């Protein structure tokens, strides 16, 4: 079975709320990750010919796609050669220790090849045991990484893993206090490998952990939202005279669900219930606030 890697077109999604950055990684040089505190382990049933995560392979070098940001190869990748034959792939890449609190937001971009014929899957997992985190053992083991934050394409449908760079976001919850954690990417595919029915090639780029500001003074000084919580129409009142250049609504998964250059009465009746960020950009600054859709 031959697994072909093809070209693509970008899908750009932006996440624009103001925050304090706790850690970021653009994966410019894979060999430098160890110096920055990143670790890896391949716990696949059988280790394949390409056992580790590796530097992204851009189109100019015969690869499937370029990075989301930076140099064309500045992303980290993993593929079906993580294992041999047809077996379970469980290939891990783990971050340095980072202190997390509830409300911190983990974001990254990921994608597979342009025309996927083989299903890929990626998990984002968290250990709350910091530097003492126990590594996973075996193809189904997770070690101390017991918190499953995100699971991209858990049903292993070939066309369900995004084939253009797509932003994913997880908001930390359930921590009793500030906690030293490690965050792991797990390429996890059953019946994967060069002879398997699943697994192809994925990339991960622009990983970041951010702490949203508890108060956005620019927004509070210049705008107000009503009603909040809202069922149907969200209204924006301007306290000072200024021009709105851009307005966007973003859900907690990092997806932009609305965008406008001036709309101050927004129909949100089609949004699912939950918490959203609204970001307003003007010539005098940018501000962000939260609202609740009932």
Secondary structure, DSSP 8 states (H G I E B T S, - for coil): ------------------EEEEEEE--S-GGGTTTTT-EEEE--SS--SS-S-EE---GGGT-S---SSSSTT-SEEEEGGGSSSSEEEEEEEE---EEE-TTEEEEEEEEE-TT-SS---EEEEEESSGGG-----STT--TT--EEEEEETTT--TTTS-SS-EEEEEE----SS-EEEEEEEEEEEEEESTTSSS--EEEEEEEEEEEE-S--HHHHHHEEEESSSBSSEEEEEESS---EEEEEEEETTS-EEEEESS-SEEE-TTS-SEEEEEEEEETTEEEEEEEEE-
